[in-house]
C-alpha cells in the first residue's frame, strides 16, 4: 500500500493508504482498497495562503479500511512530502523512529531486600 490522494466523482480529495483491487482472471480494476482515509479540507487564509485539514471520511463508520469502486475515482495523485508526513502523523500516532528501534532500552536494576 502507498499513500495517495484519490479525487472522487464528487470532487472530494481523499488521502489514504491505497492499493488496487483487481479481478484475478481478467486483471480488470474493480476498486481501490483504502486504509485510514481522510477527506482533505481546504481553507483560504487572509494572507493568500491555503491551510488544509484532514477530516474522517465517514465518522459514523466503524471500519478504518474499505473499498471504493474504481468508477467513482476520477484521478489519483501523489501527495506532497509535507502533506503525506502530516497525514501519517495523524493516522499513526506516536511513530517510532529507526533510531528508537535500534537503541537498547535502559533498565535500572531494582534492589530488593529481604528482612529475615
N, C-alpha and C positions, 0 to 999 in steps of 0.2 A: 504494500500500500504506500501511497505517497500523498503529500498534501497538495491539493489542487483547489482552484476556485471554479465551481460549476455555475454557469449562468442558465437559469431555467426559463421556460417559455413565459413565465410571469414577469421576468426581468430581475428576479432576485439573484443576488450573488451569494453563493453558499460555499464557505470554506470548510473542507473536511479532509480526513484521511480517506482516500478513494481507491477503489480497484474496480475493474470491469467484470461484469458477469456475462458470459457468452454461452451459447448453445454448443455443447461439445461435439455434436455431429456436424453441424453446418458452420460453426465458428461465427455465427451471427451474434452481434452485440445485442444483448437483451436489456441490461440495466447497469447502473452504477451502484456498487455497494459502498455506503458511506458510514464512517465511524466518527462520532463526536462532531456532527455537523453544526455549524453556526451560520446564521444569516448576517451578512455584513451590512451595517447601517452607516450611512454617510451623513455628516453634518458639516455645513459650511460655517466657518468662523468669520468674525468681523474683519480679521486681518487678511482674509482671502485664502487662508489655508483650509484644508479639509481634515476633519477628525473622523475616525472610524470607531465603531463599537461592534462587538460580536454578541448576537442575540441567539438564544436557543432556537433551533429550527422548529421544534414542536415541544413547547414547555410542558404540555399536559401528557406527553407520551412517556412511557416507562422504558423504552429501549433506546440505547445510545448508538445502535447500529441497525441499519435497514437499507433497503434498495429503493432507488428512484428509477423509474422506467426511462430507458435511453431516449425515447421520443419526446420526453419533457425537457431534455437538456439541449440547448442551442449552441453552447460554446464552453470550452474548457481552457482555463488559463493556469499558468504557474504563478504562484504568489511571490511578491517581492520578499526578499530575505527578512526584512524587518517585520513585515506583516505575518509571515509564517512563524517567526520567532515569538511574536506576541500571542498568536493563536495557540501555539504549543505550550506557552506558559499558562494559558487558561485551562486547556484540556488535560494537561499533565502537571498538576500541582506538585511542588517540591521536587523538581527534576534532580537527578543525581548526575554529577559530572564524572568524567573518566578519572580525574584526579581523586575524587572521593572514593571511587571504587577501588583504586589502586593503593590507597592509604590503609595501612594496618590500623585497626582500632586500638586505642589506648585503653588498657584495662588496668585499673588500680587494684592491687590485691587488698582484700578485706581481712583485717586482723580480727580473729575470733579467739576469745579466751574462755577457757572453761574454769569455772571455780569449783573446786572439789569439796 
